[in-house]
């Protein structure tokens, strides 16, 4: 049976920054931490994209132009991916919240809640992976981008790790809803491996950007 997600009134990408802040601050279940985590990752991707923009066409970086062009495209894709994940996270949380309020004997709760819980875990897991991909790209960019923008690249890396760390909290909260303890432990272990890799790459980017 297909899950029917509550339709969001607006998408995250269509909101002004002020509107996003107001919606996050409002006494509503979503957008919440998941959307904020993904917004942090989107800002990281956008900032890294600015670094690439200032590096494209620079004579001293001519040998790196093909790689920079590929990085530009990859960063645009990553920004779209994390924004979409943020929207999906808000919808998934709203659905879990809605189904959890139904009586345990309710047919819709019994049929839809397990899949909704899985989605509420898989989405932040995907966000962690996307943040790790972004950090991997920042690591590659550090030696081949405009040195005058390296503070921005370092900030992008910090924001990307922040997005991963924040997403891990959503995994932790939602994985507790799984009845299978072994599955909980496997999922958290996978999240922690990705987070450790993200932290390691953020450290590398910061070190590279200091030189």
C-alpha positions in Angstrom: 0.0 0.0 0.0 1.5 3.3 -1.1 2.1 5.9 1.7 0.2 9.2 1.3 2.3 12.0 2.6 0.7 15.2 3.8 1.2 17.8 1.1 3.4 20.7 2.2 2.0 24.1 1.6 5.3 25.3 0.1 8.6 23.7 -0.7 11.8 24.7 1.2 13.4 25.9 -2.0 10.5 28.4 -2.6 10.7 30.0 0.8 12.6 33.2 1.5 15.2 32.9 4.2 12.9 34.9 6.5 10.0 32.7 5.8 12.0 29.6 6.5 13.1 31.0 9.8 9.5 31.8 10.7 8.3 28.3 9.7 11.1 26.6 11.7 10.3 28.8 14.7 6.6 28.2 14.6 4.9 25.8 17.0 4.4 23.1 14.3 6.0 19.7 14.0 7.7 20.5 10.7 9.8 21.9 9.3 12.1 21.0 12.2 15.5 19.6 12.8 15.7 17.5 9.6 14.9 20.5 7.4 17.4 22.6 9.3 20.1 19.9 8.9 19.5 19.8 5.1 19.4 23.6 4.9 22.8 23.7 6.5 24.0 21.2 3.9 22.5 23.2 1.1 24.2 26.4 2.3 27.5 24.4 2.4 27.0 23.3 -1.2 26.1 26.8 -2.3 29.2 28.3 -0.6 31.5 25.7 -2.1 29.9 26.5 -5.4 30.9 30.1 -5.0 34.5 29.1 -4.4 34.4 27.1 -7.6 32.9 30.1 -9.4 35.8 32.3 -8.4 38.2 29.6 -9.5 36.8 28.9 -13.0 38.5 31.0 -15.7 41.5 31.8 -13.4 44.7 31.6 -15.4 46.7 30.2 -12.5 44.2 27.3 -12.2 43.9 26.6 -16.0 45.0 23.0 -15.7 42.2 22.3 -13.2 39.3 23.8 -15.3 37.8 20.5 -16.4 37.7 19.2 -12.8 36.3 22.5 -11.6 33.5 22.4 -14.2 32.6 18.9 -13.0 32.7 20.0 -9.4 30.3 22.9 -10.3 27.8 20.5 -11.7 28.2 18.1 -8.8 27.6 20.9 -6.3 24.4 22.0 -8.0 23.2 18.4 -7.9 24.1 18.0 -4.2 22.3 21.3 -3.3 19.1 20.0 -5.1 19.4 16.6 -3.4 19.7 17.9 0.2 16.9 20.4 -0.3 14.7 17.6 -1.6 15.7 15.5 1.4 14.8 18.3 3.7 11.3 18.4 2.2 11.0 14.7 2.4 12.1 14.7 6.0 9.4 17.2 6.9 6.8 15.1 5.2 8.0 11.8 6.7 7.9 13.3 10.2 4.5 14.7 9.7 3.2 11.3 8.6 4.8 9.4 11.5 3.3 12.0 13.8 -0.1 11.7 12.3 -0.1 7.9 12.2 1.2 7.6 15.8 -1.8 9.5 17.1 -4.2 6.9 15.7 -5.4 4.1 17.9 -3.1 1.0 17.8 -6.0 -1.0 16.4 -6.5 1.4 13.5 -6.0 -0.4 10.1 -4.2 2.5 8.5 -1.8 2.8 11.4 -0.9 -0.9 11.3 -0.4 -0.9 7.5 1.4 2.4 7.0 3.3 3.2 10.2 6.2 0.6 9.7 7.0 2.0 6.3 6.7 5.6 7.5 9.2 4.9 10.3 11.6 3.3 7.8 11.3 6.5 5.6 11.9 8.7 8.6 15.2 6.8 9.2 16.3 6.4 5.6 15.9 10.1 4.7 18.4 11.4 7.4 20.7 8.5 6.5 20.7 9.8 2.9 21.3 13.3 4.2 24.4 12.1 6.1 25.7 10.3 3.0 25.1 13.5 0.9 27.0 15.6 3.4 29.9 13.1 3.3 29.9 13.3 -0.5 30.0 17.1 -0.2 32.9 17.0 2.2 34.7 14.5 -0.1 34.3 17.1 -2.9 35.5 20.0 -0.7 38.6 17.9 0.0 39.3 17.6 -3.7 38.7 21.3 -4.3 41.0 22.6 -1.6 44.2 22.2 -3.6 42.8 23.4 -6.9 40.7 26.5 -6.0 41.3 30.2 -5.5 43.3 30.5 -2.2 41.5 33.8 -1.5 38.3 31.8 -1.0 39.7 29.1 1.2 38.1 30.5 4.3 34.7 30.1 2.5 35.6 26.5 1.5 36.5 25.7 5.1 33.2 27.2 6.3 31.4 25.0 3.7 33.1 22.0 5.2 32.1 22.9 8.7 28.5 23.4 7.6 28.5 20.1 5.7 29.7 18.3 8.8 27.1 20.1 10.9 24.4 18.9 8.5 25.7 15.3 8.9 25.9 15.5 12.7 22.4 17.1 12.9 20.9 14.4 10.6 22.4 11.7 12.9 20.2 13.0 15.7 17.1 12.3 13.5 18.4 8.8 12.8 18.9 8.3 16.6 15.4 9.5 17.5 13.6 7.6 14.8 15.5 4.4 15.0 14.2 4.0 18.5 10.8 3.3 16.9 12.0 0.2 15.3 11.0 -3.0 17.1 14.1 -4.9 15.9 17.0 -4.0 18.3 19.6 -5.5 16.0 18.4 -3.3 13.1 18.6 -0.3 15.4 22.2 -1.1 16.2 23.2 -1.8 12.6 21.6 1.5 11.4 23.3 3.6 14.1 26.7 1.9 13.4 26.3 2.8 9.7 25.4 6.4 10.6 28.4 6.6 12.9 30.8 5.3 10.3 29.6 7.9 7.8 29.8 10.6 10.5 33.3 9.7 11.4 34.3 9.9 7.8 32.6 13.3 7.5 34.5 14.6 10.6 37.8 13.3 9.3 37.3 15.0 5.9 36.2 18.3 7.5 39.5 18.3 9.5 41.5 17.6 6.3 39.7 20.5 4.5 40.4 22.9 7.3 44.1 21.9 7.4 44.4 22.3 3.6 42.7 25.7 3.7 45.1 27.1 6.3 48.0 26.9 3.8 
